[in-house]
Each structure stands twice: as structure tokens, then as C-alpha cells.
Amino acid sequence: VVITSINIDGNLFLIGSHQKEKGQSPEQFKIVIPKIPAYFTGTGDLMTALLLGWSNKYRDNLDIAAELAVSSLQALLQRTVNDYVTAGFDPQSSSLEIRLIQSQDDIRNPQVKFKSEKYN
């Protein structure tokens, strides 16, 4: 189970829970996600696709799959904001189309900058 973005006391988190082996207690984890002051179109669909892809590769490690998915998405969103700012557009003024094609390397080979922590 994964909640991809939840605001708790002003902080944005991804929270997950998974059971690695049958009969074992589920393990919970969280990833702190920095807020980017903009509104984007397509992030939910992309996050779902990234999480599905990485969880297929790391079947027994949902926390690792989530780290990769969050790191990809955050790199893509930062690139999107940077592109709009470079073009002289205020990224807070309206919904931004994400830079999917320009971020292919971040999707395929993300640098994991957002690590999971045990969550109780």
C-alpha cells in the first residue's frame, strides 16, 4: 500500500506499507518529499507508472521502488520548473506541463536523493 503524497503538519510525505513474506508483520516506511511551489499536470499518473515499473523490478523492496520513483519524479518536476523560469514564465501562475521527454535519463536511471525511513 502506498500513499503517494500526504501533508502532515506542513510536510509532504510518501508513506508505504508492505509485507515482504507471508506471515511476517508489514513494514512501514516514509519518504520526506520537498514541496515545489508550482502546480503540475500529470504527476499522479506518472508517479503510478514509475512506482509500478520499479516495484516490478524490486518485487520484495517496495521502499527501494518508492525511492527510485520519487527521485525520478522530483528531478523531472525540478527540470520542468527550471525550463519555465528560463523561458520567463512564472511557474506559480498556472498548471505546468511536465518535461517528460526531456527527463528520460532521470526516469531510466534516477539518482536516489530521497531515501526511505522506517515509519511507525
Residue, then its C-alpha position, 0 to 999 in steps of 0.5 A: v500500500v502506498i500513499t503517494s503524497i500526504n501533508i502532515d503538519g506542513n510536510l509532504f510525505l510518501i508513506g508505504s506499507h508492505q509485507k515482504e513474506k507471508g506471515q511476517s508483520p508489514e513494514q512501514f516506511k516514509i519518504v520526506i518529499p520537498k514541496i515545489p511551489a508550482y502546480f503540475t499536470g500529470t504527476g499522479d499518473l506518472m508517479t503510478a507508472l514509475l512506482l509500478g515499473w520499479s516495484n516490478k523490478y524490486r518485487d520484495n523492496l517496495d521502499i527501494a521502488a518508492e525511492l527510485a520513483v520519487s527521485s525520478l519524479q522530483a528531478l523531472l518536476q525540478r527540470t520542468v520548473n527550471d525550463y519555465v523560469t528560463a523561458g520567463f514564465d512564472p511557474q506559480s501562475s498556472s498548471l505546468e506541463i511536465r518535461l517528460i521527454q526531456s527527463q528520460d535519463d532521470i526516469r531510466n536511471p534516477q539518482v536516489k536523493f530521497k531515501s526511505e525511513k522506517y515509519n511507525 
